[in-house]
Amino acid sequence: MPKEYRTIQEVSGPLMLVREVSGVAFNELGEIELESGEKRRCRVLELDGSNALVQLFESSAGINLAGSKVRFLGRQMELGVSADMLGRVFDGLGRVIDGGPELIPEKRLDVNGTPMNPAARNFPQEFIQTGISAIDGLNTLVRGQKLPIFSASGLPHAQLAAQIARQAKVRGTDENFAVVFAAMGITFEEADYFVESFRESGALDRAVVFLNLAGDPAIERIATPKMALTAAEYLAFERDMHVLVILTDITNYADALREVSAARKEVPGRRGYPGYLYTDFASIYERAGRQIGKKGSITMIPILSMPEDDKTHPIPDLTGYITEGQIILDRALSRRGIAPPIDVLPSLSRLKDKGIGKGKTREDHSGTMNQLFSAYARGKDAKELMVILGEAALTPMDKLYAKFADAFEQEYVNQGNTSNRSIEETLDLGWKLLRILPRSELKRISDELLDKYYASN
């Protein structure tokens, strides 16, 4: 039986100071019992001699310093895992909230995980199909990659997250695929949207969903991505599944981290965020990847909303350092009704070349991708020139490129939130658009591929 302490000295917001403790470890879980018999959970945040600073998971309201007692449980935060997690919905601390029976765990895992040894990593190289042309065709997602989506307030990143979770799959009939979806700091309406969207499409059967609502405590928000990644590691490395982890919104997670840091009176870093924000992000993002000798893999799509649309803000800035590229959503495209509003030119997947080509997608993927980028960039330049100098100043070829840019945005990028395109459909659509331009302009594709695909209808 754990020892009980009645030495609570102070409660301040989400923090509580307990004096004269012994044998207590950093990050250890605890339980507070109120005079009424109600129990609340906590975690050791800091130790100073015999004093323990404890972080509350629930509200501190109603805690009587003299009448409440604390017991420490001798273990860190854990998640019960089993194959039955698929199809279930949990809160940010791993408790079942879908109205179904409690999960009977096969084992309990520490949510902090263990860092993946760099020498044990396998290089990401297999294609994952999201069904979204702007990602699959131009900024390809590769198994084991970390590819964030940079959004902004008011842009439809929730719809994009749900679309990827519904549609994503690995090619090949013998591959076990699962999605672990974790939402942090979202409204009840958003939570309901995600769950119903997955349920209606049948995607819930192969998904594990963690939902942390905006009204839930900040400490729960900090735990949510760790819960999700613990579930993903179990499914990937013990159940040999290919797991796609979608985390939204990382900005809410970072704000919760800042809130707790301020409560601890830590010295703030950039924009008030704690100085260890980079390290904390790395401890989450670096849990994705492929391991040598393991069949499964973890691919990650963190989604963050950039405060004030600022790419230099600490959250997107630090995320960019750790991850392998970014998909950027654009406000101007969204205003014009293009969904998803992915701006393909500043977007980048650093590993896209590793997951495309013959035997992975199609032999023409690399050439068409480069040609589409080049033609769209020139078309955008032509349209900007048209705004400044007028259409009369453009050459006939410039007008053709401007026409291509408009068609590219309306047909290739703008596919709606329900359209699910195979990679073959995406590549064929790319060829259809490239036929707007004369063959002599397609200098980034080999003659052999032009003979095979350009002339065909």
SELUM-51720 format. One line per 2 residues: for each residue x, y, z of C-alpha. Coordinates in Angstrom, 1 decimal. Layout:
! residues N
X Y Z ~ ...
END
This chain:
! residues 457
0.0 0.0 0.0 ~ 1.5 3.4 -1.0
2.4 5.7 1.8 ~ 0.0 8.6 2.4
1.0 12.2 2.9 ~ -1.1 14.9 4.6
1.6 17.5 4.1 ~ 0.1 19.6 1.3
1.4 23.1 1.8 ~ 0.2 25.1 -1.2
-2.0 24.9 -4.3 ~ -1.4 27.3 -7.1
-3.4 26.8 -10.3 ~ -2.4 23.4 -11.8
0.5 23.0 -9.3 ~ 0.6 21.7 -5.7
3.5 21.6 -3.2 ~ 3.8 18.5 -0.9
6.4 18.6 1.9 ~ 8.3 15.9 3.7
8.1 13.1 1.1 ~ 10.6 10.3 0.6
11.3 7.7 -2.0 ~ 9.4 9.7 -4.7
10.7 9.8 -8.3 ~ 10.5 12.5 -11.0
7.4 12.0 -13.3 ~ 5.9 9.5 -10.8
2.1 9.4 -10.8 ~ 0.2 10.3 -7.7
-3.4 10.3 -6.4 ~ -5.0 13.0 -4.3
-7.9 12.0 -2.1 ~ -10.2 14.8 -1.0
-12.2 14.9 2.3 ~ -15.3 13.8 0.3
-13.5 10.6 -0.9 ~ -13.2 12.0 -4.4
-9.8 11.0 -6.1 ~ -7.8 13.1 -8.5
-4.6 12.3 -10.4 ~ -1.4 14.1 -10.4
2.3 13.8 -11.5 ~ 5.6 14.7 -9.9
7.0 17.6 -11.8 ~ 9.9 18.7 -9.6
11.8 17.4 -6.5 ~ 13.8 19.6 -4.1
15.0 17.6 -1.2 ~ 12.0 16.4 0.7
9.6 18.7 -1.2 ~ 7.7 17.5 -4.3
6.1 19.9 -6.8 ~ 3.1 18.1 -8.2
1.1 18.8 -11.4 ~ -2.7 18.2 -11.2
-4.5 16.5 -14.1 ~ -7.9 17.8 -13.0
-9.1 21.0 -11.4 ~ -7.6 22.1 -8.1
-11.0 23.4 -7.0 ~ -12.2 22.0 -3.6
-8.8 20.8 -2.4 ~ -8.6 21.4 1.4
-5.0 21.6 2.4 ~ -5.5 20.1 5.8
-8.1 17.5 5.0 ~ -6.7 16.1 1.7
-4.1 13.4 1.4 ~ -1.6 12.4 -1.4
-0.2 8.9 -2.2 ~ 2.4 8.3 -4.9
1.9 5.2 -7.0 ~ 5.5 4.2 -7.8
5.1 4.3 -11.6 ~ 5.1 6.7 -14.5
2.1 7.5 -16.8 ~ 1.2 4.4 -18.7
-1.2 3.4 -21.5 ~ -2.9 0.0 -21.6
-2.5 -1.4 -25.1 ~ -4.0 -4.3 -27.1
-5.0 -5.0 -30.7 ~ -8.6 -4.2 -29.6
-7.7 -0.5 -29.5 ~ -8.5 -0.3 -33.2
-11.9 1.2 -33.7 ~ -12.0 2.8 -30.3
-12.1 6.5 -29.1 ~ -10.1 7.6 -26.0
-9.7 10.9 -24.2 ~ -6.3 12.6 -23.9
-5.2 10.3 -21.0 ~ -6.2 7.0 -22.7
-9.6 6.5 -21.0 ~ -12.4 5.0 -23.2
-15.0 7.7 -24.1 ~ -16.9 6.0 -27.0
-19.5 4.4 -24.7 ~ -18.1 0.9 -25.3
-16.7 -1.5 -22.8 ~ -13.4 -0.8 -21.1
-10.3 -2.0 -22.9 ~ -8.7 -5.1 -21.5
-4.9 -4.4 -22.0 ~ -2.5 -6.9 -23.2
0.3 -4.9 -21.5 ~ 0.9 -1.4 -20.0
3.5 0.8 -21.7 ~ 5.3 3.9 -20.4
3.9 6.8 -22.5 ~ 7.3 8.5 -22.6
8.6 5.6 -24.8 ~ 12.3 5.1 -25.5
14.2 7.1 -28.1 ~ 14.8 5.2 -31.3
18.6 4.5 -31.8 ~ 19.7 6.3 -35.0
21.8 3.3 -35.9 ~ 18.6 1.1 -35.8
16.7 3.3 -38.1 ~ 15.8 2.1 -41.6
15.6 4.7 -44.4 ~ 12.0 5.8 -45.4
11.4 4.7 -49.0 ~ 7.9 3.3 -49.6
5.0 5.3 -50.9 ~ 1.9 6.1 -48.8
-1.2 7.2 -50.8 ~ -3.3 9.9 -49.2
-5.7 10.3 -52.1 ~ -4.8 14.0 -52.4
-3.1 15.0 -55.6 ~ -1.2 17.9 -54.3
0.5 15.6 -51.8 ~ 0.7 12.3 -53.7
1.8 13.8 -57.0 ~ 4.0 16.7 -55.9
5.0 16.3 -52.2 ~ 4.9 12.6 -51.8
4.5 11.1 -48.3 ~ 6.9 8.2 -47.6
6.6 5.4 -45.1 ~ 8.5 6.4 -41.9
8.6 10.2 -42.8 ~ 7.6 13.2 -40.6
5.7 15.6 -42.9 ~ 4.0 18.5 -41.1
1.1 20.6 -42.4 ~ 1.5 24.3 -41.8
-1.9 25.9 -41.6 ~ -3.3 29.1 -40.1
-6.3 30.2 -38.1 ~ -9.5 29.9 -40.2
-8.0 27.5 -42.8 ~ -9.6 24.1 -43.2
-6.9 22.0 -41.7 ~ -9.4 19.9 -39.7
-11.1 18.8 -42.9 ~ -7.7 18.0 -44.4
-6.7 16.0 -41.4 ~ -10.0 14.0 -41.5
-9.6 13.5 -45.2 ~ -6.1 12.1 -44.9
-7.1 9.9 -42.0 ~ -10.1 8.5 -44.0
-8.2 8.0 -47.3 ~ -4.6 7.1 -46.4
-3.4 3.6 -47.3 ~ -0.3 1.7 -48.2
-0.3 -0.1 -51.6 ~ -0.3 -3.8 -51.6
-3.0 -6.2 -50.4 ~ -0.9 -7.9 -47.7
0.0 -4.8 -45.7 ~ -1.7 -4.1 -42.4
-2.4 -0.4 -42.1 ~ -3.8 1.7 -39.2
-4.3 5.4 -38.4 ~ -3.7 6.8 -34.9
-5.4 10.2 -34.8 ~ -4.8 12.6 -31.8
-6.6 15.9 -31.6 ~ -5.5 18.4 -28.9
-7.4 21.4 -27.6 ~ -10.3 21.1 -30.1
-14.0 22.1 -29.5 ~ -16.7 19.6 -28.9
-18.1 20.3 -32.4 ~ -14.7 19.4 -34.0
-14.4 16.3 -31.9 ~ -17.9 15.2 -33.1
-17.0 16.0 -36.7 ~ -13.9 13.8 -36.6
-15.6 10.8 -35.0 ~ -18.6 10.9 -37.2
-16.5 11.4 -40.3 ~ -14.4 8.3 -39.5
-17.5 6.3 -38.5 ~ -19.5 7.1 -41.7
-16.6 6.3 -44.0 ~ -15.7 3.1 -42.1
-12.2 4.5 -41.4 ~ -12.8 4.1 -37.6
-12.4 0.4 -37.9 ~ -8.7 0.8 -38.6
-8.2 3.9 -36.4 ~ -7.3 4.6 -32.8
-8.6 8.1 -31.9 ~ -7.5 10.3 -28.9
-9.5 13.4 -28.3 ~ -8.5 16.2 -25.9
-11.1 19.0 -25.7 ~ -10.4 22.7 -25.3
-12.0 22.6 -21.8 ~ -9.7 19.7 -20.6
-6.7 20.5 -18.4 ~ -3.5 21.6 -20.0
-1.6 18.7 -18.5 ~ -3.9 16.3 -20.4
-3.1 18.1 -23.6 ~ 0.6 17.6 -23.0
0.0 13.9 -22.5 ~ -2.2 13.3 -25.6
0.5 13.0 -28.3 ~ 2.5 10.7 -26.0
-0.5 8.5 -25.6 ~ -1.0 8.4 -29.3
2.6 7.6 -30.1 ~ 2.7 4.8 -27.5
-0.3 3.2 -29.2 ~ 1.4 3.7 -32.6
4.6 2.1 -31.4 ~ 2.7 -0.9 -30.1
0.8 -1.4 -33.3 ~ 3.9 -0.8 -35.5
6.7 -2.6 -33.7 ~ 4.8 -5.4 -31.9
1.8 -5.9 -34.3 ~ 3.8 -5.3 -37.5
1.4 -2.7 -38.8 ~ 2.1 0.4 -40.9
0.8 3.3 -38.8 ~ 0.0 6.8 -39.9
0.0 9.2 -36.9 ~ -1.9 12.5 -37.3
-1.5 15.1 -34.6 ~ -3.6 18.2 -34.6
-3.1 21.0 -33.5 ~ 0.5 21.1 -32.3
0.0 24.8 -31.6 ~ -2.5 24.0 -28.9
0.0 21.5 -27.4 ~ 2.8 24.1 -27.4
0.4 26.6 -25.7 ~ -0.3 24.1 -23.0
3.4 23.6 -22.5 ~ 3.8 27.4 -22.2
1.0 27.6 -19.6 ~ 2.5 24.9 -17.4
6.0 26.5 -17.8 ~ 4.6 29.9 -16.7
2.9 28.3 -13.7 ~ 6.3 26.8 -12.7
7.8 30.3 -13.0 ~ 10.4 29.1 -15.5
12.4 31.7 -17.5 ~ 10.6 32.1 -20.8
12.3 31.7 -24.2 ~ 11.1 33.0 -27.6
7.5 34.4 -27.5 ~ 7.1 33.1 -23.9
7.5 29.5 -24.8 ~ 9.9 27.4 -22.6
13.5 27.2 -23.7 ~ 13.1 23.4 -24.0
10.4 23.6 -26.7 ~ 12.8 22.3 -29.4
13.8 19.3 -27.3 ~ 10.2 18.6 -26.4
9.1 18.7 -30.0 ~ 12.0 16.4 -30.9
10.9 13.9 -28.2 ~ 7.6 13.6 -30.1
8.5 13.8 -33.7 ~ 11.5 11.5 -33.5
9.3 8.6 -32.3 ~ 8.3 8.2 -36.0
10.3 6.1 -38.4 ~ 11.2 2.6 -39.5
13.4 0.2 -37.5 ~ 15.8 -2.3 -39.0
14.4 -5.8 -38.5 ~ 10.9 -4.6 -37.8
8.1 -5.0 -40.4 ~ 6.0 -2.1 -39.1
6.6 1.6 -39.5 ~ 5.3 4.9 -38.0
4.7 7.8 -40.4 ~ 3.7 11.2 -38.9
1.7 14.2 -40.1 ~ 1.8 16.9 -37.4
-0.6 19.7 -38.2 ~ -0.1 23.2 -36.7
-1.7 26.5 -37.2 ~ 0.9 29.3 -37.5
0.0 32.3 -35.3 ~ -0.5 35.4 -37.4
0.4 33.3 -40.5 ~ 4.1 33.7 -39.5
6.4 30.9 -40.7 ~ 9.2 32.3 -38.4
7.1 31.7 -35.3 ~ 8.9 29.3 -32.9
6.3 26.5 -33.5 ~ 6.6 26.1 -37.3
10.2 27.2 -37.2 ~ 11.3 24.5 -34.8
9.0 21.9 -36.4 ~ 10.7 22.6 -39.7
14.1 21.8 -38.3 ~ 13.1 18.4 -37.0
10.8 17.1 -39.8 ~ 11.4 16.3 -43.4
9.5 19.0 -45.2 ~ 6.2 20.8 -44.9
2.8 21.1 -46.6 ~ 1.7 24.7 -46.6
-2.0 25.8 -46.7 ~ -2.6 29.2 -48.4
-5.2 31.7 -47.3 ~ -5.5 33.3 -50.8
-6.3 29.8 -52.4 ~ -8.9 29.2 -49.6
-10.6 32.5 -50.3 ~ -11.0 31.4 -53.9
-12.8 28.2 -52.8 ~ -9.9 25.8 -53.6
-10.0 22.8 -51.3 ~ -7.7 21.7 -49.9
-5.9 25.1 -50.3 ~ -2.4 23.6 -50.6
0.3 26.0 -52.0 ~ 2.5 23.5 -53.8
5.4 25.8 -54.6 ~ 6.7 26.5 -51.0
5.6 23.1 -49.9 ~ 8.3 20.4 -49.8
8.7 16.7 -49.1 ~ 12.4 16.1 -48.7
12.0 12.4 -49.1 ~ 9.6 12.4 -52.1
12.3 11.1 -54.5 ~ 12.7 8.0 -52.3
9.1 6.8 -52.6 ~ 8.3 7.3 -56.2
9.1 5.7 -59.5 ~ 8.7 2.3 -61.2
7.6 -0.4 -58.8 ~ 6.5 2.2 -56.2
4.2 4.6 -58.0 ~ 4.8 4.8 -61.8
7.8 5.3 -64.1 ~ 6.6 8.8 -65.1
6.1 10.2 -61.6 ~ 9.4 12.0 -61.2
9.4 13.6 -64.6 ~ 5.8 14.8 -64.4
6.3 16.1 -60.9 ~ 9.2 18.3 -61.9
7.5 19.5 -65.1 ~ 4.3 20.4 -63.2
6.3 22.4 -60.6 ~ 8.2 24.2 -63.4
5.1 25.0 -65.5 ~ 3.0 26.2 -62.5
5.9 28.4 -61.3 ~ 6.2 30.0 -64.7
2.4 30.3 -65.0 ~ 2.2 32.2 -61.7
5.0 34.5 -62.8 ~ 3.0 35.2 -66.0
-0.2 36.0 -64.1 ~ 1.7 38.4 -61.8
3.1 40.1 -64.9 ~ -0.4 40.3 -66.3
-1.6 42.2 -63.2 ~ 1.2 44.7 -63.5
1.5 45.3 -67.2 ~ -1.8 44.0 -68.6
-2.5 41.0 -70.8 ~ -1.3 42.7 -73.9
2.3 42.6 -72.5 ~ 2.4 38.8 -72.4
3.7 36.6 -75.2 ~ 1.4 33.9 -76.6
3.5 31.3 -74.7 ~ 3.1 33.4 -71.4
-0.6 33.3 -71.9 ~ -0.5 29.6 -72.4
1.4 29.2 -69.1 ~ -1.1 31.5 -67.3
-3.9 29.3 -68.6 ~ -2.0 26.2 -67.3
-1.6 27.8 -63.9 ~ -5.4 28.4 -63.6
-6.3 25.0 -64.8 ~ -3.7 23.4 -62.4
-5.3 25.1 -59.4 ~ -8.9 24.4 -60.4
-8.4 20.8 -61.5 ~ -5.3 19.4 -59.8
-5.2 21.1 -56.4 ~ -9.0 21.8 -56.1
-10.4 18.3 -55.5 ~ -12.7 18.9 -52.5
-12.8 17.2 -49.1 ~ -14.4 13.9 -50.3
-12.5 13.1 -53.5 ~ -10.1 10.1 -53.2
-7.7 9.9 -56.2 ~ -5.4 6.9 -56.8
-1.9 7.8 -57.7 ~ -2.6 6.6 -61.3
-5.6 9.1 -61.5 ~ -3.3 11.9 -60.1
-0.6 11.2 -62.7 ~ -3.1 10.9 -65.6
-4.5 14.3 -64.5 ~ -1.0 15.8 -64.6
-0.6 14.6 -68.2 ~ -4.0 16.0 -69.1
-2.9 19.4 -67.8 ~ 0.6 19.2 -69.4
-1.1 18.8 -72.8 ~ -2.2 22.4 -72.5
1.5 23.2 -73.3 ~ 3.3 22.2 -76.6
5.5 19.2 -76.4 ~ 8.6 21.3 -77.1
8.1 23.0 -73.7 ~ 8.2 19.8 -71.7
12.0 19.7 -71.2 ~ 12.0 17.9 -67.9
10.4 14.7 -69.2 ~ 12.3 12.1 -71.3
11.3 11.6 -75.0 ~ 10.6 7.9 -74.1
7.9 8.9 -71.6 ~ 6.6 11.7 -73.8
6.1 9.2 -76.6 ~ 4.2 6.9 -74.2
2.0 9.3 -72.2 ~ 1.9 12.8 -73.9
0.1 11.6 -77.1 ~ -2.3 9.3 -75.4
-5.8 10.4 -74.3
END
